Structures are given as structure tokens and as C-alpha cells.
Amino acid sequence: MGDHGRTFGRLGRGDFDGAIGGLVTNGINRLAEIATRLMGTLASVRDARGLMNDPRLPGGHWPQAVNL
């Protein structure tokens, strides 16, 4: 009869294959979202470092708070 007659619980083989495909697709999409967020965070860190090392700041340092 081959694999066409097999069922997994109440799902047929095509349903099972579709479910696995959906899980794989969702996993890849999630990894892409994580990579996008990571790249955004790294860009923010790079920008902050650039501001902190700005030679236009007085003495090359951020101004200090003044206590009155």
C-alpha cells in the first residue's frame, strides 16, 4: 500500500508534512527576527560609542553634573 495509506493519529501524511513545513518556516522567520533585532542593537551600541568618543566634547569627556 505504500506511505499513502499511513496516518499519524487523525492526520494524514500530507497534513503531517504540512505541519512540519509550517514549524520549519516559523522557526526560520523567528531566527530572522532575532537577527534583525540583534543588528539594530549593535548599530545602537556603535552609535553610542561614536557619541562618547566625540572629540568636540570639552576635554573629550561628557560634561559632569553640577551640584548646587
CHARMM-style PDB file with segment names, atoms N, HN, CA, C and O in Angstrom:
ATOM      1  N   MET     1       0.818  -1.182   0.000  1.00  0.00      PROA
ATOM      2  CA  MET     1       0.000   0.000   0.000  1.00  0.00      PROA
ATOM      3  C   MET     1       0.866   1.253   0.000  1.00  0.00      PROA
ATOM      4  O   MET     1       0.405   2.292  -0.472  1.00  0.00      PROA
ATOM      5  N   GLY     2       2.121   1.208   0.514  1.00  0.00      PROA
ATOM      6  HN  GLY     2       2.495   0.363   0.897  1.00  0.00      PROA
ATOM      7  CA  GLY     2       2.996   2.370   0.492  1.00  0.00      PROA
ATOM      8  C   GLY     2       2.661   3.353   1.599  1.00  0.00      PROA
ATOM      9  O   GLY     2       1.834   3.076   2.468  1.00  0.00      PROA
ATOM     10  N   ASP     3       3.309   4.493   1.554  1.00  0.00      PROA
ATOM     11  HN  ASP     3       3.981   4.718   0.848  1.00  0.00      PROA
ATOM     12  CA  ASP     3       3.132   5.520   2.589  1.00  0.00      PROA
ATOM     13  C   ASP     3       1.813   6.262   2.469  1.00  0.00      PROA
ATOM     14  O   ASP     3       1.401   6.937   3.412  1.00  0.00      PROA
ATOM     15  N   HSD     4       1.142   6.153   1.332  1.00  0.00      PROA
ATOM     16  HN  HSD     4       1.476   5.605   0.566  1.00  0.00      PROA
ATOM     17  CA  HSD     4      -0.081   6.921   1.124  1.00  0.00      PROA
ATOM     18  C   HSD     4      -1.205   6.496   2.049  1.00  0.00      PROA
ATOM     19  O   HSD     4      -2.113   7.282   2.321  1.00  0.00      PROA
ATOM     20  N   GLY     5      -1.157   5.274   2.533  1.00  0.00      PROA
ATOM     21  HN  GLY     5      -0.419   4.636   2.312  1.00  0.00      PROA
ATOM     22  CA  GLY     5      -2.232   4.799   3.396  1.00  0.00      PROA
ATOM     23  C   GLY     5      -1.987   5.058   4.862  1.00  0.00      PROA
ATOM     24  O   GLY     5      -2.883   4.836   5.677  1.00  0.00      PROA
ATOM     25  N   ARG     6      -0.805   5.521   5.228  1.00  0.00      PROA
ATOM     26  HN  ARG     6      -0.077   5.702   4.566  1.00  0.00      PROA
ATOM     27  CA  ARG     6      -0.476   5.733   6.640  1.00  0.00      PROA
ATOM     28  C   ARG     6      -1.121   7.009   7.162  1.00  0.00      PROA
ATOM     29  O   ARG     6      -1.268   7.996   6.442  1.00  0.00      PROA
ATOM     30  N   THR     7      -1.495   6.962   8.407  1.00  0.00      PROA
ATOM     31  HN  THR     7      -1.376   6.159   8.992  1.00  0.00      PROA
ATOM     32  CA  THR     7      -1.989   8.160   9.086  1.00  0.00      PROA
ATOM     33  C   THR     7      -1.253   8.292  10.398  1.00  0.00      PROA
ATOM     34  O   THR     7      -0.839   7.289  10.980  1.00  0.00      PROA
ATOM     35  N   PHE     8      -1.085   9.493  10.867  1.00  0.00      PROA
ATOM     36  HN  PHE     8      -1.421  10.308  10.394  1.00  0.00      PROA
ATOM     37  CA  PHE     8      -0.447   9.778  12.135  1.00  0.00      PROA
ATOM     38  C   PHE     8      -1.542  10.357  13.027  1.00  0.00      PROA
ATOM     39  O   PHE     8      -1.883  11.535  12.927  1.00  0.00      PROA
ATOM     40  N   GLY     9      -2.086   9.511  13.897  1.00  0.00      PROA
ATOM     41  HN  GLY     9      -1.809   8.554  13.978  1.00  0.00      PROA
ATOM     42  CA  GLY     9      -3.222   9.945  14.700  1.00  0.00      PROA
ATOM     43  C   GLY     9      -4.388  10.206  13.761  1.00  0.00      PROA
ATOM     44  O   GLY     9      -4.796   9.314  13.018  1.00  0.00      PROA
ATOM     45  N   ARG    10      -4.917  11.396  13.786  1.00  0.00      PROA
ATOM     46  HN  ARG    10      -4.585  12.121  14.390  1.00  0.00      PROA
ATOM     47  CA  ARG    10      -6.028  11.757  12.907  1.00  0.00      PROA
ATOM     48  C   ARG    10      -5.540  12.508  11.673  1.00  0.00      PROA
ATOM     49  O   ARG    10      -6.336  12.847  10.797  1.00  0.00      PROA
ATOM     50  N   LEU    11      -4.240  12.770  11.600  1.00  0.00      PROA
ATOM     51  HN  LEU    11      -3.593  12.495  12.311  1.00  0.00      PROA
ATOM     52  CA  LEU    11      -3.688  13.500  10.471  1.00  0.00      PROA
ATOM     53  C   LEU    11      -3.188  12.527   9.408  1.00  0.00      PROA
ATOM     54  O   LEU    11      -2.606  11.489   9.726  1.00  0.00      PROA
ATOM     55  N   GLY    12      -3.412  12.861   8.182  1.00  0.00      PROA
ATOM     56  HN  GLY    12      -3.884  13.704   7.923  1.00  0.00      PROA
ATOM     57  CA  GLY    12      -2.823  12.092   7.100  1.00  0.00      PROA
ATOM     58  C   GLY    12      -1.390  12.538   6.889  1.00  0.00      PROA
ATOM     59  O   GLY    12      -0.950  13.519   7.489  1.00  0.00      PROA
ATOM     60  N   ARG    13      -0.666  11.841   6.055  1.00  0.00      PROA
ATOM     61  HN  ARG    13      -1.023  11.044   5.568  1.00  0.00      PROA
ATOM     62  CA  ARG    13       0.737  12.172   5.821  1.00  0.00      PROA
ATOM     63  C   ARG    13       0.891  13.591   5.273  1.00  0.00      PROA
ATOM     64  O   ARG    13       1.811  14.304   5.674  1.00  0.00      PROA
ATOM     65  N   GLY    14       0.019  14.009   4.378  1.00  0.00      PROA
ATOM     66  HN  GLY    14      -0.729  13.430   4.053  1.00  0.00      PROA
ATOM     67  CA  GLY    14       0.103  15.359   3.830  1.00  0.00      PROA
ATOM     68  C   GLY    14      -0.086  16.410   4.908  1.00  0.00      PROA
ATOM     69  O   GLY    14       0.589  17.439   4.903  1.00  0.00      PROA
ATOM     70  N   ASP    15      -1.013  16.151   5.843  1.00  0.00      PROA
ATOM     71  HN  ASP    15      -1.562  15.315   5.847  1.00  0.00      PROA
ATOM     72  CA  ASP    15      -1.236  17.076   6.957  1.00  0.00      PROA
ATOM     73  C   ASP    15       0.010  17.154   7.845  1.00  0.00      PROA
ATOM     74  O   ASP    15       0.413  18.229   8.290  1.00  0.00      PROA
ATOM     75  N   PHE    16       0.605  15.986   8.087  1.00  0.00      PROA
ATOM     76  HN  PHE    16       0.278  15.112   7.726  1.00  0.00      PROA
ATOM     77  CA  PHE    16       1.798  15.918   8.928  1.00  0.00      PROA
ATOM     78  C   PHE    16       2.949  16.683   8.265  1.00  0.00      PROA
ATOM     79  O   PHE    16       3.642  17.462   8.919  1.00  0.00      PROA
ATOM     80  N   ASP    17       3.145  16.458   6.982  1.00  0.00      PROA
ATOM     81  HN  ASP    17       2.582  15.825   6.450  1.00  0.00      PROA
ATOM     82  CA  ASP    17       4.197  17.153   6.242  1.00  0.00      PROA
ATOM     83  C   ASP    17       3.957  18.660   6.247  1.00  0.00      PROA
ATOM     84  O   ASP    17       4.897  19.442   6.393  1.00  0.00      PROA
ATOM     85  N   GLY    18       2.709  19.061   6.088  1.00  0.00      PROA
ATOM     86  HN  GLY    18       1.946  18.425   5.970  1.00  0.00      PROA
ATOM     87  CA  GLY    18       2.383  20.483   6.120  1.00  0.00      PROA
ATOM     88  C   GLY    18       2.667  21.100   7.475  1.00  0.00      PROA
ATOM     89  O   GLY    18       3.146  22.231   7.561  1.00  0.00      PROA
ATOM     90  N   ALA    19       2.370  20.357   8.538  1.00  0.00      PROA
ATOM     91  HN  ALA    19       1.981  19.438   8.468  1.00  0.00      PROA
ATOM     92  CA  ALA    19       2.620  20.849   9.890  1.00  0.00      PROA
ATOM     93  C   ALA    19       4.118  21.012  10.128  1.00  0.00      PROA
ATOM     94  O   ALA    19       4.548  22.012  10.703  1.00  0.00      PROA
ATOM     95  N   ILE    20       4.905  20.051   9.697  1.00  0.00      PROA
ATOM     96  HN  ILE    20       4.556  19.238   9.230  1.00  0.00      PROA
ATOM     97  CA  ILE    20       6.361  20.131   9.855  1.00  0.00      PROA
ATOM     98  C   ILE    20       6.894  21.315   9.043  1.00  0.00      PROA
ATOM     99  O   ILE    20       7.743  22.064   9.526  1.00  0.00      PROA
ATOM    100  N   GLY    21       6.405  21.485   7.827  1.00  0.00      PROA
ATOM    101  HN  GLY    21       5.715  20.876   7.435  1.00  0.00      PROA
ATOM    102  CA  GLY    21       6.826  22.614   6.994  1.00  0.00      PROA
ATOM    103  C   GLY    21       6.499  23.938   7.650  1.00  0.00      PROA
ATOM    104  O   GLY    21       7.296  24.874   7.594  1.00  0.00      PROA
ATOM    105  N   GLY    22       5.337  24.025   8.268  1.00  0.00      PROA
ATOM    106  HN  GLY    22       4.690  23.264   8.313  1.00  0.00      PROA
ATOM    107  CA  GLY    22       4.946  25.240   8.971  1.00  0.00      PROA
ATOM    108  C   GLY    22       5.859  25.536  10.151  1.00  0.00      PROA
ATOM    109  O   GLY    22       6.230  26.686  10.386  1.00  0.00      PROA
ATOM    110  N   LEU    23       6.219  24.490  10.895  1.00  0.00      PROA
ATOM    111  HN  LEU    23       5.918  23.556  10.704  1.00  0.00      PROA
ATOM    112  CA  LEU    23       7.127  24.674  12.030  1.00  0.00      PROA
ATOM    113  C   LEU    23       8.495  25.163  11.567  1.00  0.00      PROA
ATOM    114  O   LEU    23       9.080  26.062  12.172  1.00  0.00      PROA
ATOM    115  N   VAL    24       8.993  24.569  10.499  1.00  0.00      PROA
ATOM    116  HN  VAL    24       8.517  23.839  10.008  1.00  0.00      PROA
ATOM    117  CA  VAL    24      10.298  24.980   9.971  1.00  0.00      PROA
ATOM    118  C   VAL    24      10.239  26.432   9.492  1.00  0.00      PROA
ATOM    119  O   VAL    24      11.141  27.220   9.778  1.00  0.00      PROA
ATOM    120  N   THR    25       9.192  26.777   8.773  1.00  0.00      PROA
ATOM    121  HN  THR    25       8.460  26.137   8.540  1.00  0.00      PROA
ATOM    122  CA  THR    25       9.037  28.148   8.282  1.00  0.00      PROA
ATOM    123  C   THR    25       8.960  29.131   9.444  1.00  0.00      PROA
ATOM    124  O   THR    25       9.609  30.176   9.413  1.00  0.00      PROA
ATOM    125  N   ASN    26       8.182  28.811  10.456  1.00  0.00      PROA
ATOM    126  HN  ASN    26       7.655  27.961  10.481  1.00  0.00      PROA
ATOM    127  CA  ASN    26       8.069  29.691  11.627  1.00  0.00      PROA
ATOM    128  C   ASN    26       9.408  29.835  12.339  1.00  0.00      PROA
ATOM    129  O   ASN    26       9.759  30.923  12.797  1.00  0.00      PROA
ATOM    130  N   GLY    27      10.155  28.737  12.432  1.00  0.00      PROA
ATOM    131  HN  GLY    27       9.870  27.853  12.060  1.00  0.00      PROA
ATOM    132  CA  GLY    27      11.471  28.787  13.068  1.00  0.00      PROA
ATOM    133  C   GLY    27      12.431  29.685  12.304  1.00  0.00      PROA
ATOM    134  O   GLY    27      13.153  30.478  12.908  1.00  0.00      PROA
ATOM    135  N   ILE    28      12.445  29.567  10.989  1.00  0.00      PROA
ATOM    136  HN  ILE    28      11.859  28.922  10.498  1.00  0.00      PROA
ATOM    137  CA  ILE    28      13.321  30.410  10.165  1.00  0.00      PROA
ATOM    138  C   ILE    28      12.909  31.874  10.282  1.00  0.00      PROA
ATOM    139  O   ILE    28      13.766  32.751  10.386  1.00  0.00      PROA
ATOM    140  N   ASN    29      11.616  32.144  10.267  1.00  0.00      PROA
ATOM    141  HN  ASN    29      10.919  31.432  10.183  1.00  0.00      PROA
ATOM    142  CA  ASN    29      11.141  33.526  10.419  1.00  0.00      PROA
ATOM    143  C   ASN    29      11.546  34.100  11.766  1.00  0.00      PROA
ATOM    144  O   ASN    29      11.945  35.262  11.855  1.00  0.00      PROA
ATOM    145  N   ARG    30      11.446  33.294  12.813  1.00  0.00      PROA
ATOM    146  HN  ARG    30      11.123  32.350  12.741  1.00  0.00      PROA
ATOM    147  CA  ARG    30      11.818  33.751  14.160  1.00  0.00      PROA
ATOM    148  C   ARG    30      13.306  34.067  14.226  1.00  0.00      PROA
ATOM    149  O   ARG    30      13.703  35.073  14.815  1.00  0.00      PROA
ATOM    150  N   LEU    31      14.134  33.211  13.622  1.00  0.00      PROA
ATOM    151  HN  LEU    31      13.811  32.394  13.144  1.00  0.00      PROA
ATOM    152  CA  LEU    31      15.574  33.467  13.599  1.00  0.00      PROA
ATOM    153  C   LEU    31      15.888  34.757  12.844  1.00  0.00      PROA
ATOM    154  O   LEU    31      16.781  35.505  13.239  1.00  0.00      PROA
ATOM    155  N   ALA    32      15.165  35.016  11.773  1.00  0.00      PROA
ATOM    156  HN  ALA    32      14.439  34.408  11.452  1.00  0.00      PROA
ATOM    157  CA  ALA    32      15.367  36.253  11.014  1.00  0.00      PROA
ATOM    158  C   ALA    32      14.993  37.470  11.852  1.00  0.00      PROA
ATOM    159  O   ALA    32      15.684  38.488  11.802  1.00  0.00      PROA
ATOM    160  N   GLU    33      13.912  37.380  12.618  1.00  0.00      PROA
ATOM    161  HN  GLU    33      13.352  36.553  12.658  1.00  0.00      PROA
ATOM    162  CA  GLU    33      13.510  38.480  13.502  1.00  0.00      PROA
ATOM    163  C   GLU    33      14.575  38.741  14.558  1.00  0.00      PROA
ATOM    164  O   GLU    33      14.902  39.893  14.846  1.00  0.00      PROA
ATOM    165  N   ILE    34      15.114  37.675  15.134  1.00  0.00      PROA
ATOM    166  HN  ILE    34      14.848  36.739  14.900  1.00  0.00      PROA
ATOM    167  CA  ILE    34      16.153  37.811  16.162  1.00  0.00      PROA
ATOM    168  C   ILE    34      17.394  38.462  15.561  1.00  0.00      PROA
ATOM    169  O   ILE    34      17.994  39.343  16.177  1.00  0.00      PROA
ATOM    170  N   ALA    35      17.779  38.034  14.364  1.00  0.00      PROA
ATOM    171  HN  ALA    35      17.292  37.318  13.863  1.00  0.00      PROA
ATOM    172  CA  ALA    35      18.952  38.610  13.701  1.00  0.00      PROA
ATOM    173  C   ALA    35      18.739  40.091  13.416  1.00  0.00      PROA
ATOM    174  O   ALA    35      19.666  40.885  13.568  1.00  0.00      PROA
ATOM    175  N   THR    36      17.543  40.470  13.009  1.00  0.00      PROA
ATOM    176  HN  THR    36      16.789  39.825  12.886  1.00  0.00      PROA
ATOM    177  CA  THR    36      17.238  41.875  12.730  1.00  0.00      PROA
ATOM    178  C   THR    36      17.336  42.712  13.998  1.00  0.00      PROA
ATOM    179  O   THR    36      17.895  43.809  13.983  1.00  0.00      PROA
ATOM    180  N   ARG    37      16.790  42.194  15.095  1.00  0.00      PROA
ATOM    181  HN  ARG    37      16.336  41.304  15.107  1.00  0.00      PROA
ATOM    182  CA  ARG    37      16.854  42.913  16.368  1.00  0.00      PROA
ATOM    183  C   ARG    37      18.292  43.036  16.861  1.00  0.00      PROA
ATOM    184  O   ARG    37      18.686  44.077  17.387  1.00  0.00      PROA
ATOM    185  N   LEU    38      19.077  41.970  16.690  1.00  0.00      PROA
ATOM    186  HN  LEU    38      18.758  41.125  16.262  1.00  0.00      PROA
ATOM    187  CA  LEU    38      20.478  41.994  17.100  1.00  0.00      PROA
ATOM    188  C   LEU    38      21.252  43.045  16.312  1.00  0.00      PROA
ATOM    189  O   LEU    38      22.045  43.791  16.886  1.00  0.00      PROA
ATOM    190  N   MET    39      21.030  43.105  15.021  1.00  0.00      PROA
ATOM    191  HN  MET    39      20.386  42.498  14.555  1.00  0.00      PROA
ATOM    192  CA  MET    39      21.728  44.086  14.199  1.00  0.00      PROA
ATOM    193  C   MET    39      21.329  45.515  14.599  1.00  0.00      PROA
ATOM    194  O   MET    39      22.172  46.412  14.598  1.00  0.00      PROA
ATOM    195  N   GLY    40      20.072  45.728  14.935  1.00  0.00      PROA
ATOM    196  HN  GLY    40      19.387  44.999  14.936  1.00  0.00      PROA
ATOM    197  CA  GLY    40      19.629  47.036  15.410  1.00  0.00      PROA
ATOM    198  C   GLY    40      20.305  47.420  16.716  1.00  0.00      PROA
ATOM    199  O   GLY    40      20.706  48.569  16.902  1.00  0.00      PROA
ATOM    200  N   THR    41      20.430  46.458  17.617  1.00  0.00      PROA
ATOM    201  HN  THR    41      20.104  45.525  17.465  1.00  0.00      PROA
ATOM    202  CA  THR    41      21.089  46.712  18.899  1.00  0.00      PROA
ATOM    203  C   THR    41      22.560  47.041  18.693  1.00  0.00      PROA
ATOM    204  O   THR    41      23.086  47.974  19.301  1.00  0.00      PROA
ATOM    205  N   LEU    42      23.221  46.271  17.835  1.00  0.00      PROA
ATOM    206  HN  LEU    42      22.793  45.513  17.341  1.00  0.00      PROA
ATOM    207  CA  LEU    42      24.636  46.537  17.565  1.00  0.00      PROA
ATOM    208  C   LEU    42      24.836  47.911  16.927  1.00  0.00      PROA
ATOM    209  O   LEU    42      25.823  48.588  17.216  1.00  0.00      PROA
ATOM    210  N   ALA    43      23.921  48.322  16.071  1.00  0.00      PROA
ATOM    211  HN  ALA    43      23.120  47.772  15.835  1.00  0.00      PROA
ATOM    212  CA  ALA    43      24.003  49.649  15.460  1.00  0.00      PROA
ATOM    213  C   ALA    43      23.851  50.733  16.529  1.00  0.00      PROA
ATOM    214  O   ALA    43      24.544  51.749  16.482  1.00  0.00      PROA
ATOM    215  N   SER    44      22.952  50.523  17.487  1.00  0.00      PROA
ATOM    216  HN  SER    44      22.389  49.697  17.525  1.00  0.00      PROA
ATOM    217  CA  SER    44      22.766  51.488  18.566  1.00  0.00      PROA
ATOM    218  C   SER    44      24.020  51.591  19.431  1.00  0.00      PROA
ATOM    219  O   SER    44      24.410  52.688  19.831  1.00  0.00      PROA
ATOM    220  N   VAL    45      24.647  50.460  19.720  1.00  0.00      PROA
ATOM    221  HN  VAL    45      24.330  49.569  19.395  1.00  0.00      PROA
ATOM    222  CA  VAL    45      25.885  50.455  20.503  1.00  0.00      PROA
ATOM    223  C   VAL    45      26.977  51.205  19.745  1.00  0.00      PROA
ATOM    224  O   VAL    45      27.714  51.998  20.332  1.00  0.00      PROA
ATOM    225  N   ARG    46      27.077  50.956  18.451  1.00  0.00      PROA
ATOM    226  HN  ARG    46      26.479  50.313  17.974  1.00  0.00      PROA
ATOM    227  CA  ARG    46      28.075  51.640  17.626  1.00  0.00      PROA
ATOM    228  C   ARG    46      27.842  53.151  17.661  1.00  0.00      PROA
ATOM    229  O   ARG    46      28.787  53.925  17.813  1.00  0.00      PROA
ATOM    230  N   ASP    47      26.595  53.562  17.522  1.00  0.00      PROA
ATOM    231  HN  ASP    47      25.827  52.934  17.399  1.00  0.00      PROA
ATOM    232  CA  ASP    47      26.270  54.992  17.534  1.00  0.00      PROA
ATOM    233  C   ASP    47      26.593  55.621  18.893  1.00  0.00      PROA
ATOM    234  O   ASP    47      27.120  56.732  18.949  1.00  0.00      PROA
ATOM    235  N   ALA    48      26.283  54.925  19.978  1.00  0.00      PROA
ATOM    236  HN  ALA    48      25.855  54.022  19.933  1.00  0.00      PROA
ATOM    237  CA  ALA    48      26.560  55.441  21.319  1.00  0.00      PROA
ATOM    238  C   ALA    48      28.064  55.579  21.541  1.00  0.00      PROA
ATOM    239  O   ALA    48      28.519  56.565  22.119  1.00  0.00      PROA
ATOM    240  N   ARG    49      28.831  54.598  21.086  1.00  0.00      PROA
ATOM    241  HN  ARG    49      28.461  53.796  20.616  1.00  0.00      PROA
ATOM    242  CA  ARG    49      30.287  54.681  21.219  1.00  0.00      PROA
ATOM    243  C   ARG    49      30.831  55.863  20.433  1.00  0.00      PROA
ATOM    244  O   ARG    49      31.750  56.548  20.880  1.00  0.00      PROA
ATOM    245  N   GLY    50      30.259  56.094  19.266  1.00  0.00      PROA
ATOM    246  HN  GLY    50      29.512  55.537  18.903  1.00  0.00      PROA
ATOM    247  CA  GLY    50      30.693  57.231  18.462  1.00  0.00      PROA
ATOM    248  C   GLY    50      30.439  58.541  19.160  1.00  0.00      PROA
ATOM    249  O   GLY    50      31.263  59.453  19.091  1.00  0.00      PROA
ATOM    250  N   LEU    51      29.296  58.653  19.840  1.00  0.00      PROA
ATOM    251  HN  LEU    51      28.626  57.912  19.897  1.00  0.00      PROA
ATOM    252  CA  LEU    51      28.994  59.879  20.579  1.00  0.00      PROA
ATOM    253  C   LEU    51      29.917  60.054  21.778  1.00  0.00      PROA
ATOM    254  O   LEU    51      30.348  61.166  22.081  1.00  0.00      PROA
ATOM    255  N   MET    52      30.215  58.955  22.454  1.00  0.00      PROA
ATOM    256  HN  MET    52      29.865  58.051  22.208  1.00  0.00      PROA
ATOM    257  CA  MET    52      31.049  59.035  23.651  1.00  0.00      PROA
ATOM    258  C   MET    52      32.489  59.407  23.310  1.00  0.00      PROA
ATOM    259  O   MET    52      33.181  59.991  24.144  1.00  0.00      PROA
ATOM    260  N   ASN    53      32.948  59.089  22.126  1.00  0.00      PROA
ATOM    261  HN  ASN    53      32.386  58.615  21.449  1.00  0.00      PROA
ATOM    262  CA  ASN    53      34.324  59.385  21.725  1.00  0.00      PROA
ATOM    263  C   ASN    53      34.407  60.622  20.836  1.00  0.00      PROA
ATOM    264  O   ASN    53      35.394  60.817  20.127  1.00  0.00      PROA
ATOM    265  N   ASP    54      33.377  61.449  20.876  1.00  0.00      PROA
ATOM    266  HN  ASP    54      32.576  61.291  21.452  1.00  0.00      PROA
ATOM    267  CA  ASP    54      33.327  62.643  20.047  1.00  0.00      PROA
ATOM    268  C   ASP    54      34.389  63.639  20.518  1.00  0.00      PROA
ATOM    269  O   ASP    54      34.336  64.086  21.663  1.00  0.00      PROA
ATOM    270  N   PRO    55      35.356  63.998  19.662  1.00  0.00      PROA
ATOM    271  CA  PRO    55      36.424  64.912  20.087  1.00  0.00      PROA
ATOM    272  C   PRO    55      35.918  66.338  20.320  1.00  0.00      PROA
ATOM    273  O   PRO    55      36.645  67.154  20.886  1.00  0.00      PROA
ATOM    274  N   ARG    56      34.700  66.656  19.900  1.00  0.00      PROA
ATOM    275  HN  ARG    56      34.109  65.993  19.440  1.00  0.00      PROA
ATOM    276  CA  ARG    56      34.169  68.001  20.105  1.00  0.00      PROA
ATOM    277  C   ARG    56      33.710  68.233  21.539  1.00  0.00      PROA
ATOM    278  O   ARG    56      33.447  69.374  21.922  1.00  0.00      PROA
ATOM    279  N   LEU    57      33.609  67.179  22.335  1.00  0.00      PROA
ATOM    280  HN  LEU    57      33.823  66.252  22.024  1.00  0.00      PROA
ATOM    281  CA  LEU    57      33.217  67.361  23.736  1.00  0.00      PROA
ATOM    282  C   LEU    57      34.370  68.026  24.487  1.00  0.00      PROA
ATOM    283  O   LEU    57      35.532  67.801  24.150  1.00  0.00      PROA
ATOM    284  N   PRO    58      34.066  68.846  25.505  1.00  0.00      PROA
ATOM    285  CA  PRO    58      35.126  69.531  26.254  1.00  0.00      PROA
ATOM    286  C   PRO    58      36.086  68.527  26.894  1.00  0.00      PROA
ATOM    287  O   PRO    58      35.683  67.707  27.719  1.00  0.00      PROA
ATOM    288  N   GLY    59      37.345  68.601  26.508  1.00  0.00      PROA
ATOM    289  HN  GLY    59      37.672  69.267  25.838  1.00  0.00      PROA
ATOM    290  CA  GLY    59      38.339  67.670  27.058  1.00  0.00      PROA
ATOM    291  C   GLY    59      38.124  66.249  26.587  1.00  0.00      PROA
ATOM    292  O   GLY    59      38.760  65.327  27.097  1.00  0.00      PROA
ATOM    293  N   GLY    60      37.225  66.052  25.606  1.00  0.00      PROA
ATOM    294  HN  GLY    60      36.708  66.801  25.191  1.00  0.00      PROA
ATOM    295  CA  GLY    60      36.941  64.705  25.110  1.00  0.00      PROA
ATOM    296  C   GLY    60      36.068  63.892  26.046  1.00  0.00      PROA
ATOM    297  O   GLY    60      35.923  62.683  25.861  1.00  0.00      PROA
ATOM    298  N   HSD    61      35.477  64.541  27.057  1.00  0.00      PROA
ATOM    299  HN  HSD    61      35.595  65.523  27.207  1.00  0.00      PROA
ATOM    300  CA  HSD    61      34.650  63.832  28.043  1.00  0.00      PROA
ATOM    301  C   HSD    61      33.257  64.460  28.104  1.00  0.00      PROA
ATOM    302  O   HSD    61      33.073  65.626  27.758  1.00  0.00      PROA
ATOM    303  N   TRP    62      32.284  63.671  28.549  1.00  0.00      PROA
ATOM    304  HN  TRP    62      32.433  62.723  28.830  1.00  0.00      PROA
ATOM    305  CA  TRP    62      30.941  64.186  28.756  1.00  0.00      PROA
ATOM    306  C   TRP    62      30.965  65.195  29.892  1.00  0.00      PROA
ATOM    307  O   TRP    62      31.717  65.018  30.850  1.00  0.00      PROA
ATOM    308  N   PRO    63      30.163  66.244  29.810  1.00  0.00      PROA
ATOM    309  CA  PRO    63      30.088  67.214  30.927  1.00  0.00      PROA
ATOM    310  C   PRO    63      29.594  66.508  32.201  1.00  0.00      PROA
ATOM    311  O   PRO    63      28.768  65.597  32.150  1.00  0.00      PROA
ATOM    312  N   GLN    64      30.122  66.954  33.326  1.00  0.00      PROA
ATOM    313  HN  GLN    64      30.793  67.694  33.367  1.00  0.00      PROA
ATOM    314  CA  GLN    64      29.741  66.373  34.608  1.00  0.00      PROA
ATOM    315  C   GLN    64      28.556  67.133  35.198  1.00  0.00      PROA
ATOM    316  O   GLN    64      28.356  68.314  34.914  1.00  0.00      PROA
ATOM    317  N   ALA    65      27.787  66.450  36.010  1.00  0.00      PROA
ATOM    318  HN  ALA    65      27.949  65.490  36.240  1.00  0.00      PROA
ATOM    319  CA  ALA    65      26.655  67.090  36.686  1.00  0.00      PROA
ATOM    320  C   ALA    65      27.178  68.114  37.682  1.00  0.00      PROA
ATOM    321  O   ALA    65      28.254  67.947  38.256  1.00  0.00      PROA
ATOM    322  N   VAL    66      26.411  69.170  37.878  1.00  0.00      PROA
ATOM    323  HN  VAL    66      25.537  69.306  37.411  1.00  0.00      PROA
ATOM    324  CA  VAL    66      26.807  70.227  38.815  1.00  0.00      PROA
ATOM    325  C   VAL    66      25.880  70.145  40.023  1.00  0.00      PROA
ATOM    326  O   VAL    66      24.657  70.156  39.884  1.00  0.00      PROA
ATOM    327  N   ASN    67      26.476  70.063  41.207  1.00  0.00      PROA
ATOM    328  HN  ASN    67      27.470  70.054  41.320  1.00  0.00      PROA
ATOM    329  CA  ASN    67      25.707  70.065  42.458  1.00  0.00      PROA
ATOM    330  C   ASN    67      25.697  71.486  42.995  1.00  0.00      PROA
ATOM    331  O   ASN    67      26.757  72.090  43.157  1.00  0.00      PROA
ATOM    332  N   LEU    68      24.523  72.029  43.273  1.00  0.00      PROA
ATOM    333  HN  LEU    68      23.662  71.538  43.141  1.00  0.00      PROA
ATOM    334  CA  LEU    68      24.417  73.388  43.815  1.00  0.00      PROA
ATOM    335  C   LEU    68      24.274  73.358  45.304  1.00  0.00      PROA
ATOM    336  OT1 LEU    68      24.171  74.409  45.936  1.00  0.00      PROA
TER     337      LEU     68
END
